[in-house]
Amino acid sequence: MTRNVPARAAIVLFLLFFLGLAVTLFAFIDLRWTHWVFTTASVLGPGPSKHDAAPVDPNDVQRLRKSILNVRVDQCGSVNEAVGTGFVVKAGYVATAAHVLGNSRSCNGAIRLIDSGGLEHNATIVDVNDADDLAILRLPDMSLPALLLADAALYESPGAMARLVTIGYPLESEGASAPDSAAISGEGSLSRYDHDRNVFVTSGLNLNPGNSGGPIFVRDNWTVLGIARSKLPNAVGDGIGFVASIRAFENFFRHATGEELR
């Protein structure tokens, strides 16, 4: 019996060694897994949630449409109008893209703004910034509400994320717009901010002719991040759009009018 004690002790020590090895290996794997999970989450951001998947509330769209106008501009020597979108930024003032005006400045072409109720308003040009593709129009009706503006600086840093949509008048046929005909786009996302050109680069945002000059909303809070300018041809980049920063427009507005937007 006494000769078997060392053998049993050796077996116990052997089992304890492998038990300790297994515990150490499990802890190492668990640590690496935890590191991978949290590292991946920090890179990719939070995963989908019920809030992310929530459909657009029609009441939100109906409310926002009251501030969004179909812009129609007579062109010099042409029976066709230039067509785009604009939106109220302050009582009596409408923001749009400069290129929506076409060549109307050469012949003082009439500018008509059609609101969500189908009413027509004659507008005049306050100022134009061709470099940043921005224009300010004077709206005689002071009752139309202004849209809320985003703090664009929050979205200019590398890695900033935002879900984006626009509401406007894409591919409108000639003639007056039907009441409440402003359409909401499919959802896109913010890719980056180009400091040299004062534009946000977007991905997947469905911009079409007629959307130019319209508001680009941060989907989560319905504030205006910028103004629709253009998009790359699909052959070059599918769904890549360019949005003038609302901060650039605020600076332009201040210089042109001597007033603040907020």
Secondary structure, 3 states (H helix, E strand, C coil): CHHHHHHHHHHHHHHHHHHHHHHHHHHHHHHHHHHHHHHHHHHHCCCCCCCCCCCCCHHHHHHHHCCEEEEEEECCCCCCEEEEEEEEEECCEEEECHHHHCCHHHHCCCEEEECCCCCEEEEEEEEEECCCCEEEEECCCCCCCCCCECCHHHHCCCCCCCEEEEEECCCCCCCCCCCCCCEECCCEEEEEEECCCCEEEEECCCCCCCCCCCEEEECCCCEEEEEEEEECCCCCCCCEEEEEEHHHHHHHHHHHHCCCCC
